[in-house]
Amino acid sequence: MNHFELRDGELHCEDVPLARIAEAVGTPVYVYSSATLERHFTVLRDALTGAGVRDPLIAYAVKANPNIAVIRTLARLGAGADVVSEGEVRRALAAGVPPERIVFSGVGKTEGEIAFALKAGVAEINVESEPELDLVNRVAQDLGVRAEIAIRVNPDVGAGGHDKISTGKADSKFGVSFSEAERLYAKASNLAGVRPVGVACHIGSQITDLAPMEEAFVKMRGLVQRLQSEGLRVERLDLGGGLGVPYFNQPEPPSPGDYAAMIARATSGLDVGLAFEPGRMIAANAGVLLSRVVHVHQRPDRRFLVLDAAMNDLLRPAMYDAYHDIRPVNPRGGEAQAYDVVGPVCETGDTFTRDRKLPPLARGDLVAFMTAGAYGAAMSSEYNSRPLVPEVLVKGGEFAVVRPRPSYDDMLARETPAPWL
Ligand code: LLP
């Protein structure tokens, strides 16, 4: 459920007409709903606790939508943060996430990033390989601390909405095998700079089938039990993120209730704290990308809807052939027509969709790309020297610009001249 709906023939975000935001801030612009972010977080937490999961750590995957206002909205409800770079650690801290709720994942954390995270006091570093274990051990000893770590396992289970976002197969770069995890866990428990506290996995994103998740999690339970039977202490099991959301062209995702029931089944009998790293299921349906029609360009065989948003603002269609529902903000009656919806960027990949049936649209009309709150603004760029897309957060009848659109002067001023030019 989300809080974008038609009221009096106009698409609103909560109590604010989207047209009012477009007027005030210009387009393209991302618009997020606080109520939807809050709802998704509480629905997940309530489902998990309802299924008997005690005090889960829900570490919001910051990469999905790293805007500080978004993170802060969730942190106020008790969310932690799953981060993958020093920049994300800094964002989580700036948003008020307590360090003891921050989990640091990622295959290539640098020495500097590890040191920064340890000084900040993050709860756990998810170690993805033996060289990384050795590095964390050394950096922690140099700082005179003992790093709490989890070993990230690659459960060799394929899942996810697209090859580029499937992370759990043995040939992907993430994590180590089960046997390697056992060896590294034992090794880590003898190192002076680390204290192994758990194991972690994340098998992919936009997963709409619970079966591969359950298969992976049951394997993780087996690993925890083997480690414990070897006399090793395991306190935490981090099951990652990955739960899919409805994009309209994909299978319906499981309900939070079904997900939670599966978690309870897969982890039954374990006495460990559970952690989760949801990104998309919290943020995707809490945001839209609002754009204005620049032209309707009719060719004999095709009709192009040329928007002022482009692939640099929303990369997912170009990168993953992703489908985003497109809705007129002020729908008029009339028979639906097929449009190729494109942006102004100079490559054919800047096509959001082809032959999409939409109600009649004209120059100046506003459209909203739905389900764009996750991996939308997060992946935006200034390609073609288009200023970075701004972001707006709505709460009830209020809205605030939480990332302003840079001016052209701001954009140019970031560069410095070469002395010989
Ligand atoms: N934890 C780890 C270690 C991850 O790598 C990810 C996502 C998550 C959690 C959050 O997964 P989620 O709950 O959002 O599925 N840019 C792509 C998605 C990439 C996902 C990368 N990792 C897209 O637009 O579909």
Boltz pocket constraint, residues with backbone or C-beta under 6 A from the ligand:
constraints:
  - pocket:
      binder: B
      contacts: [[A, 61], [A, 64], [A, 82], [A, 105], [A, 106], [A, 164], [A, 165], [A, 202], [A, 204], [A, 205], [A, 206], [A, 240], [A, 241], [A, 242], [A, 243], [A, 277], [A, 278], [A, 279], [A, 280], [A, 281], [A, 316], [A, 320], [A, 374], [A, 375]]
      max_distance: 6.0
